[in-house]
């Protein structure tokens, strides 16, 4: 049965190849639904793998490696084309293929009028294949292959509208940032191979507890380099600047890549390598610290942005920060549980935003919206559900997963009061910026009467309704998720801490953020203008994203460009070019100096030959 798991890779790959080669010969209708069918088929196979795992005892669910063929075999080393089917890979694939299929269906309506409709779906299938390869890889080599292919696919999708300069620049920026992470991953893989003589997960993770002492230099360096890749892919500080710009791509791309799958790959990497990271407590503290700081950093920026997709993008950064906080304090299954619930409500938010943009004729500034609850009732209701889940409103999916993270930020193995306090502040920010976005977009009166918004077609609203159901009920999957994933993380289930006071504070923070948004945006804008005036320096810093892009430009981009210009002017033109030109000039001058010998007179040539022969004879006789 597990041999069928190869179909999870082959189906979207086949979709990519067919659409790339023959897509232009297909009607749009067939091309779009063919792409959806390949991803839907991969999801069905994933469900079969889930059912197969449940026929086994929990201890027997690990290490089902399926080898297609031995790829590299040499003395003492082998590298097989293999995939690993276990609870963690199947759990992740349920999100990748399940949510990915819904986004594919939605894209049929959203991209219907695009002239490059077929190319779009080819790229989307390529991305699903790359992400599935990343998740199913049985060793670090193919993990890196999938990691790089995901970066390539995201580059193609972010820059899909090639005539749009901002999209092309955003794609380039995302690619460069991800390549920085790729370098860290490759160096870490070399160090792992040097230490263990293999790149296979099973062998490496089995040997890790005896190969390292906790916090020794080798394990700290390996885990830190792995984190470089994780932070770059998941847009965590300081490698985060590519994600907001990536919103220049089509909205379904944002939903698939920047909400449900690619940006969570870093969390998956830490969870997959938990045997290595638990040997490096210092690195665990670093993960948790970066995660909670990113949650605060991105959340504070999201409170003042006006582009509907950028607000959700900063929200994504913040929520992934919560996931890193969870895995950093040692509760890996809690982090994966939030990854799942976040995929539901954040994909719903992005697709809802796409529905709004579609109905508003490509308008993305929330200041020009308002009153859309009447014109777009389905989008309104589903967006409200997603907003409640993101804010952590009681009994929604986000409430259950986020509450577990906040509690473990204090009670977890590496938790402490500081992590908990910062997480509480981030929870309050989440409630505020989420409902600020909601009120600006759907409440009040229309601020652009000539827009004439309309509800999206059923092919777009149906995925919204499915995701809305998951955003409401997905939180009740928490006990299942912890139990299903426990064999991967050592068999221990997360401890539920009955700390009523901390739970009340967490809920109060979420509700407080929502009520603050109500007070500011639903009772009168004079308060907002007064707050902007009183807090102008802080507002400007937040609105300009703490000037991080400008700082990078000043400290890195401009110096590198300056060095490049200097090297071009001095080293290349006055050095290399001058040297080459000078050699040619000297040869030319020497040639001109001896050119009188080439007079064209035969008698002179004969005289020169005789003179040369005499010179040689004299040299032989007297020397």
C-alpha positions, 0 to 999 in steps of 0.5 A: 500500500505504501508504494502508492505514496509515489503517486503524491509526487507523480500526479502533480508532476504529470500535471506540470509536464502535461500543462507545460507541453500541451496546455496551449492546446487545451481549452481553459476549462479542461486545463484548470480542472485537470490541474485540480484533478492531479492535486485532488488525486494526490490528496486522496492518496494521502488519505489512503496513507493516513488510513494505512497508518491507522491499521498499525500500532503507533510504534510501528507507524515510523520509518516506512521508507519506499525506495524507487531505485538506488541513485548513487552507490559507492564504497561506504556510501549510498543515496537512494531515491526514497520517500518517508511515509510517517505521521509527520509527512502524512500530516503535512501532506494533508495540509499541502494537498488538501488546502492546495486542492481547494486553492486550485479550484478557487483559482479557476474562477479568479484567473479565468480572464488571465491570458496565461491561465494555463501557465499559471496552473502549470506553475501551481502543479510544479509547486505542489510537486516541489512541496510534496518532495520536500515533505516526503524526502527521506534524507537531507539531500532530497530535502534540499532538492525539494527546498530549492524547487519550492524556491524556484516555483515560488519565484515563478509564481510571485513574478507570474505577471512578468509585465508588472515590474513590482512583481518581478522585483518581488520575485527576485527578492524572494529568490535571493532571500531563500538562496541565503537559507539554501546555503545554510542548509547545504553547509549543515548537510555537509556537516551532518554527512561528515559526522554520520557518514550518511544523510538518511533521516532514520540513521542520523536521528537514531545516532544523534543522542550518542553522537553529541553532548547537549550544546556542544559546538558541532550540534549548535552549529548544525542546528543554527545552519538549519535554522538559517534555512528555516528562518529564510523560508518562513520569513522570520527576522531578520530574513523576513523582508521578502514576504510582504513584497511577495503579495505582488503575485496573484492572490491564490499564490499568496494563499497557497505559498504564503499562508498554507504551505511554503512559509510553514516549511521552516516549522516542518524542518524543525519538527522533522529534525527534533532529535537534533534540536533537542540536543541543542537547548541553546538553539531551542531558546533562540528559536523561541525568542526569534519566533515571539519577537517576529510575532510582535514585530510583524503584528505591530506593522500589520496594525497600520498597513492599508493594503489588504494583502499586506496586512494578511502577509504580516499576520502570516509572519506573526502566526508563523512566529507563534509556531516557532515559539511552540517548537522552540519551547519543546512542544512540537506537536502544538506547533504543527497543530497551529500550522494546520489550523493556521492553514485553514483560516489564513488560506480563507483570509487570503482567498476572501481578500482575493474575492474582495479584490475580484469584486472591487476590480483589483482595488487593494486599498482598504481605505477605498472599501467599506460596506461590502457586507451587503454586496458580498454576503458569502465573502463577508460571512466566511471572512468574519469566521476567518477573522475570529479564528485568527484572533483566537475567539473562543471555540474557533480553530485558532483559539484552541491551537493558539491557547496551547502555544501561549500556555506552553510559552510559560509552562513548556520545557523551555518556556518562561514568563518573558516568552509568555508575556510577549506572546500575550501582547502579540495575541492582543495585537492579532485581535486588533489588526484582524478586526481593523482589517475587517471593519475597514473592508466590510462595515460602514458605507462604501467609500468608492460608490462607483466601484459596484462590487459583486459577489464572486462566482460559485467556483470561488465561494465554494472553497471559501465555505469549506475553509470556513467550516474547517476554521470553525471546527478544526480546533477540535482536531487537536487531541487527534493531531497530538496523538497521531504525531506523538510517535514522531516526537518521542511518544510523549503527548503535550501536557495540558496545564490547568492554569485558569488565570493564564487562560483567562488572561490569554482570552482577555488579550484576544477579546481586548484587541477585538474590542479596541478595534471596535472602539476605534473603527466603529465609534468614530474616526476622531479618536484614530486621528488623535492617536496618529497625531499623538503617536506620530513617530511610532506610527511612522516607524510602524507604517514604514516597517521599522525602516528595515528595508531602508537599513538593509539598503544602506548597510548592504545594498548600497555598499555592495553596489558601491564596491561593484562600481568601484571594481568596475571603474578601477579594477576592471577598466583601469586594471584588467582592461588596461593590462590587456590593452597595454599588452596589445599596444606594446606588441603593436609598438614592437611590430612597428619598430621592426617593420622596416625589416619587412621591405618586400625586397628579396635581396635584403631578405637574402642579405639578412639570411646570410648575416644570420648564418654568419652570426650563428657560425661565429657563435658556434666557433668562438663560444 
